[in-house]
Amino acid sequence: MVVIQNSKYLDFLSTLGIEGAHPGGINLTKEIFKRENINRHSRILDVGCGAGQTAAYLSYRYGAKVTGIDINPTMVDKAERRVKKNRLPVKIMQGSVENIPLPDHHFDFIISESVLSFVNKPRALEEIFRLLKNGGRFIAIEHTINQRLKKTEETEIKNFYGFPSLSTEKDWLDLLKRAGFAHCRIQEHTSIHSVPNFHFPNVMEPELYEIMEKHIDFLFKYKGRLDYRIYSCTK
Ligand SMILES: C[S@@+](CC[C@H](N)C(=O)[O-])C[C@H]1O[C@@H](n2cnc3c(N)ncnc32)[C@H](O)[C@@H]1O
């Protein structure tokens, strides 16, 4: 297994082509977008689009003009195959959310679903802000710690997932405001869940099992402490 982006966890997700790899999964995504004013004229960017499930859904359901970008070539390949198979006019790009080669004021909506925790947050938020039209909406489902953790615990989480930093609700709000966003709202928990789709290979490397086990261990160990929130704000 080749480790990309310094995160064995992300490499595990891409090797298995895991879709809907964010808390709440595609069902939460559907609920969130029901409340937004989307139509076929809406331009939407899905940053860190992974295997393209959300990008494809937004194109299919709303006829919106959707672009997905992901840094991982395996994910990009899976997303491209998905939109091609379903004959959807979604544009998939390979690149980093920290430096997106698209013009300013281009999108009505930008979504990030479990992506910003893996990157340089101020840099990515600056890019997202730049790409949004005035009045455009940014929606993020992102990992959030409910309290400061012990140094050793923070290090354990950061090393495993490849998170450069861990953020509380207040940290996120500060980052969003510093990037220029207004009307930032937080939604805490929802009862909406869906099980991510796995595409297990015929032969799975033992290392992949170990990563999956460790991720599941962490879900229990840090339950109620390593959490997530839905952030929404306006440019
Ligand atoms: C947890 S997965 C979530 C994928 C997708 N949003 C979903 O919900 O299924 C995180 C994704 O972020 C992508 N990613 C990580 N760093 C990135 C970066 N700097 N720029 C763009 N994508 C990145 C990874 O390749 C991976 O596909």
The ligand as an ORCA input file, in Angstrom:
! r2SCAN-3c Opt
* xyz 0 1
  C     -12.574     11.316      4.775
  S     -12.420     11.469      3.052
  C     -13.990     12.173      2.616
  C     -14.283     12.030      1.152
  C     -15.654     12.561      0.712
  N     -15.810     13.965      1.017
  C     -16.736     11.739      1.342
  O     -17.462     12.251      2.192
  O     -16.859     10.562      0.994
  C     -11.318     12.819      2.872
  C     -11.011     13.157      1.424
  O     -10.240     14.371      1.395
  C      -9.274     14.233      0.373
  N      -8.196     15.192      0.645
  C      -7.275     15.171      1.631
  N      -6.449     16.216      1.532
  C      -6.869     16.942      0.458
  C      -6.417     18.139     -0.164
  N      -5.364     18.828      0.283
  N      -7.101     18.588     -1.245
  C      -8.158     17.902     -1.743
  N      -8.622     16.753     -1.209
  C      -7.987     16.279     -0.117
  C      -8.838     12.784      0.493
  O      -8.155     12.335     -0.653
  C     -10.187     12.103      0.718
  O     -10.809     11.748     -0.486
*
